[in-house]
Amino acid sequence: YAKEVCDAIVAKCLTGRPKTVEKSQVAFLLWVELEAAEVFL
């Protein structure tokens, strides 16, 4: 499930407006804090 969420954030948010990119980066950091680090490794 985490991979699909991350893929969606990358596809829709990281190419958007600066504020959207900032919020997506915060979402990724929160995801890592919630011990979903294996998705990013």
Backbone as CSV, one residue per row, in Angstrom:
resi,resn,N_x,N_y,N_z,CA_x,CA_y,CA_z,C_x,C_y,C_z
1,TYR,0.818,-1.199,0.000,0.000,0.000,0.000,0.861,1.261,0.000
2,ALA,1.944,1.240,0.730,2.802,2.419,0.837,3.428,2.787,-0.496
3,LYS,3.792,1.788,-1.278,4.399,2.073,-2.581,3.441,2.822,-3.485
4,GLU,2.180,2.437,-3.489,1.197,3.111,-4.331,1.003,4.563,-3.896
5,VAL,0.990,4.786,-2.587,0.841,6.152,-2.076,2.039,6.997,-2.494
6,CYS,3.232,6.455,-2.329,4.438,7.197,-2.699,4.488,7.472,-4.193
7,ASP,4.127,6.492,-5.001,4.101,6.687,-6.446,3.120,7.784,-6.837
8,ALA,1.970,7.822,-6.185,0.971,8.848,-6.483,1.478,10.233,-6.089
9,ILE,2.133,10.324,-4.943,2.672,11.620,-4.516,3.744,12.090,-5.494
10,VAL,4.612,11.197,-5.910,5.665,11.562,-6.857,5.062,12.010,-8.176
11,ALA,4.102,11.266,-8.684,3.519,11.571,-9.988,2.727,12.873,-9.988
12,LYS,2.016,13.146,-8.920,1.097,14.282,-8.926,1.615,15.518,-8.211
13,CYS,2.528,15.352,-7.278,2.897,16.482,-6.421,4.289,17.046,-6.675
14,LEU,5.252,16.213,-6.981,6.621,16.704,-7.086,6.881,17.499,-8.355
15,THR,5.932,17.516,-9.272,6.094,18.304,-10.492,5.166,19.508,-10.497
16,GLY,4.558,19.796,-9.361,3.574,20.871,-9.277,4.165,22.190,-8.831
17,ARG,3.302,22.983,-8.260,3.694,24.302,-7.767,4.619,24.162,-6.561
18,PRO,5.411,25.200,-6.291,6.383,25.114,-5.190,5.765,24.738,-3.846
19,LYS,4.613,25.284,-3.517,3.980,24.963,-2.233,3.532,23.497,-2.208
20,THR,3.069,22.984,-3.346,2.662,21.584,-3.435,3.866,20.669,-3.264
21,VAL,4.981,21.041,-3.871,6.214,20.260,-3.736,6.657,20.241,-2.277
22,GLU,6.574,21.387,-1.619,6.962,21.467,-0.211,6.086,20.568,0.656
23,LYS,4.793,20.590,0.415,3.878,19.756,1.197,4.116,18.274,0.928
24,SER,4.445,17.919,-0.310,4.707,16.514,-0.614,5.991,16.043,0.060
25,GLN,6.987,16.912,0.143,8.214,16.553,0.846,7.946,16.339,2.331
26,VAL,7.101,17.171,2.911,6.723,16.997,4.313,5.994,15.671,4.493
27,ALA,5.129,15.335,3.544,4.396,14.067,3.625,5.358,12.882,3.593
28,PHE,6.382,12.950,2.732,7.370,11.872,2.690,8.115,11.758,4.018
29,LEU,8.493,12.876,4.599,9.206,12.840,5.881,8.333,12.265,6.985
30,LEU,7.067,12.636,6.999,6.154,12.073,7.993,5.993,10.574,7.792
31,TRP,5.968,10.139,6.541,5.829,8.714,6.233,7.021,7.945,6.796
32,VAL,8.216,8.503,6.642,9.422,7.858,7.167,9.362,7.805,8.690
33,GLU,8.882,8.881,9.302,8.762,8.892,10.760,7.801,7.820,11.255
34,LEU,6.835,7.464,10.444,5.862,6.443,10.828,6.373,5.033,10.539
35,GLU,7.693,4.920,10.418,8.367,3.635,10.247,8.001,2.928,8.953
36,ALA,7.824,3.707,7.911,7.625,3.134,6.587,8.912,3.291,5.779
37,ALA,10.039,3.271,6.451,11.326,3.538,5.822,11.688,2.511,4.757
38,GLU,11.185,1.285,4.841,11.558,0.261,3.862,11.115,0.630,2.450
39,VAL,10.115,1.481,2.305,9.663,1.920,0.983,10.718,2.794,0.333
40,PHE,11.448,3.550,1.121,12.399,4.509,0.601,13.797,3.932,0.444
41,LEU,14.029,2.737,0.924,15.367,2.152,0.861,15.570,1.317,-0.364
